[in-house]
Amino acid sequence: MSRWRDVKQGRAEAPRKQEEQESGTPEYSCAPVTLRLKAFLTDTFMITMPILYIIIYLIMGSREGFREHLAEGWFYIVVIHMSIVVLLWRFKTQTPGMKAYDLYLVDPQSEGGRPGWIKCLLRYVMMQTAILSIFGLILPFVMKHKEGLQDIVSGTCIVHKP
């Protein structure tokens, strides 16, 4: 009991996991898939829907104008969405949906845990790939640590810190 009191009062250091002691970096476990899915759906409505509205009605003029220049419209939407999400991941480590559920994007290999530009961009591209493939959608449900394709390829992880 005295060891616990010493740690609580700051006189001793808390014991760390074996992997953390050997590598010097903390071992992160990915957030539950349900929380990540809720955050993704929240981001869809908070980030993507306003972009869609602005592109369709303000930039293209109408639904018919968007329909006539479909590839150009979707290009604008994807580039703007990617820019916003990558900037939020890089500087805040959260999107609005992730913030709502206390989720953070971390890079376990990084000193401060904050992912770099390349990892954020790679994560975004792989996330879109995972959404469009059956394999990518099923992967978090069969992996031991619940990592998605974007987590594995980019070397990042979304963690839950309530």
Beta strands, then each sheet from edge to edge (+ up, - down):
strand 1: 103-106
strand 2: 157-160
sheet 1: 1+ 2-
end
